[in-house]
Amino acid sequence: MYYVAIDDGGARGVRFGCNDSLVPVRGVATPGDPLSVALSRLLETGMPVDSDAALYDALANSSLRYLSGYMSGATVVVNLSGSLRPGGVCDIPRIQAQLTQTIVQASGASRAEIYVNGRTLTEALSVR
């Protein structure tokens, strides 16, 4: 799973968006489909993040549920349902990065196509 280190200029991970870093967080190994397990953890409401690590979860105010995922060549296609609630303009790239990198890492795919209620993630984030 990935979380955000706000405004750290890439010091703790890949720099993106509003000068943030994307930071991988390892969870306890759980049996089951890695994609389903990773997304369930990431999307779980109130998922605790180590406060000492000063990491931010841009998905905390959203209410999303994992429906399905499948491989199409080197791309993983993921379907989610629910509502996205970014906390501001900087949360849009944070949500995109958290979801995309968690999905790619868990599935082993090269890229991810993410749909929320049948719309692409980009469309779902632009309709507010």
C-alpha positions in Angstrom: 0.0 0.0 0.0 1.1 3.6 -0.6 0.5 6.7 1.5 1.6 10.3 1.1 4.3 12.3 2.8 3.0 15.8 2.3 5.3 18.5 0.9 8.5 16.7 1.6 9.9 17.2 -2.0 10.5 13.5 -2.7 12.7 12.9 0.4 10.9 9.7 1.4 9.7 8.4 -1.9 8.8 9.3 -5.5 8.1 13.0 -5.8 4.7 13.9 -7.4 1.8 16.3 -7.3 2.0 19.1 -4.8 5.7 18.5 -3.9 4.6 15.3 -2.0 6.2 11.8 -1.8 4.6 8.5 -2.4 5.7 6.2 0.4 5.2 2.4 0.4 3.9 0.9 3.6 4.2 -2.9 4.1 1.3 -4.6 5.8 1.1 -7.9 7.6 1.0 -10.8 5.1 -2.6 -12.0 4.7 -3.8 -15.0 2.7 -5.8 -14.4 -0.4 -5.6 -12.5 -3.7 -2.9 -9.8 -3.2 -4.9 -7.2 -5.2 -8.1 -7.8 -3.2 -6.2 -7.8 0.1 -4.2 -4.6 -0.7 -7.2 -2.6 -1.9 -9.4 -3.8 1.0 -6.8 -2.5 3.4 -6.2 0.8 1.5 -9.9 1.5 1.2 -10.9 0.4 4.7 -12.4 3.4 6.6 -10.2 4.7 9.3 -7.3 2.6 8.4 -4.6 3.5 10.9 -1.4 5.0 9.5 1.6 5.3 11.9 1.3 8.9 13.1 5.0 8.9 13.9 5.6 8.3 10.2 3.6 11.5 9.4 1.8 9.9 6.4 -1.4 11.1 4.9 -4.2 9.0 3.5 -5.9 11.0 0.7 -8.6 8.3 0.5 -9.6 8.7 4.2 -12.8 10.8 3.4 -13.8 8.7 0.4 -16.1 5.7 0.6 -14.9 3.2 -2.0 -15.3 -0.6 -2.4 -13.3 -3.0 -4.5 -15.6 -4.8 -6.9 -13.3 -6.7 -9.3 -10.0 -6.7 -11.0 -8.5 -8.6 -14.0 -5.4 -8.6 -16.1 -5.5 -7.5 -19.7 -2.0 -8.0 -21.1 0.4 -6.0 -18.9 -2.5 -3.8 -17.6 -4.6 -4.5 -14.6 -8.2 -3.3 -14.8 -9.9 -2.5 -11.5 -13.5 -1.7 -10.8 -14.5 0.2 -7.7 -17.8 1.6 -6.5 -18.7 4.4 -4.1 -17.8 8.0 -3.7 -14.6 10.0 -3.9 -14.2 13.0 -1.6 -10.9 14.7 -2.2 -10.0 17.2 0.6 -8.7 19.8 -1.9 -7.0 20.2 -5.3 -3.8 18.5 -4.0 -5.7 15.4 -3.0 -6.6 14.6 -6.7 -3.0 13.5 -7.6 -2.6 12.0 -4.2 -5.7 9.7 -4.7 -4.6 8.8 -8.2 -1.1 7.9 -7.0 -2.2 6.0 -3.9 -4.6 3.8 -5.9 -2.5 3.4 -9.0 0.7 2.4 -7.2 -1.0 0.1 -4.7 -2.8 -1.7 -7.6 0.3 -2.0 -9.8 2.4 -3.2 -6.8 -0.1 -5.8 -5.6 -0.9 -7.1 -9.1 2.5 -7.1 -10.7 1.1 -5.3 -13.7 2.9 -2.5 -15.6 0.0 -0.1 -15.5 -3.5 0.2 -14.1 -6.9 1.3 -15.5 -9.1 2.2 -12.6 -12.9 2.7 -12.9 -15.2 4.2 -10.2 -18.9 3.6 -10.8 -18.1 2.8 -14.5 -16.1 6.0 -15.0 -12.4 6.3 -15.3 -10.7 7.5 -12.2 -9.8 10.8 -13.9 -13.4 11.4 -14.9 -14.6 10.4 -11.4 -12.2 12.9 -9.8 -13.2 15.7 -12.2 -16.9 15.4 -11.6 -17.5 17.0 -8.2 
